[in-house]
Amino acid sequence: MRKPALGLFLMAAALVLPACAPLLVGGAVAVVADEAIEQEKGGDGLF
């Protein structure tokens, strides 16, 4: 009974994780850009 539950979990994870990847990458780019602006110009950066 454990194997079907694990299979369903893995299938759900395979569907959800690729959908979240653009959000994670976009968030990381925003953080790096914010830090670069702070280092270059001082102040609060972009946010």
Secondary structure by P-SEA (a helix, b strand, c coil): caaaaaaaaaaaaaaccccaaaaaaaaaaaaaaaaaaaaaccccccc
